[in-house]
Amino acid sequence: SSLTALSYLGAVRAVPNYNVMGPAKASLEGLVRGLALEMPSHRVNAVSAGPINTLAARGISGFSQIRSEMEERAPLKRNVTATEVADTVRFVASEATGMTGQTIYVDAGYGISAGPSSNA
């Protein structure tokens, strides 16, 4: 069987206006690793997504600006869609994977970028 948690980049990077949820998501990713050790017959993983334009995201102050900046800095030069995240969750949860205790990033490569944007 499989358990797949949903995380966000704020677990490992400072994200403006995300000071409460970031540490909570970091704890969730730690729980995923711990459960993977404690439940060896189950696959326990997390999928960490970039900013997705959802109804819930409308409550995040400056969300549109965050998405624009991430799109500019991501190697793929775009944001990911909810469908891409769902497809990744489906794959991670499937019997076809031999992974457990992992966090998979679906963020158009934004998480590997560092420093100021190339236009700064």
Protein Blocks (a to p, Z undefined) as FASTA:
>chain_A
ZZdddddfklmpccehilmmmmmmmmmmmmmmmmmmmmmmbccddddddddddfklmmpg
hklmmmmmmmmmpmnlpacdfklmmmmmmmmmpmkbccehiacddeehmmmpgcjdfkZZ
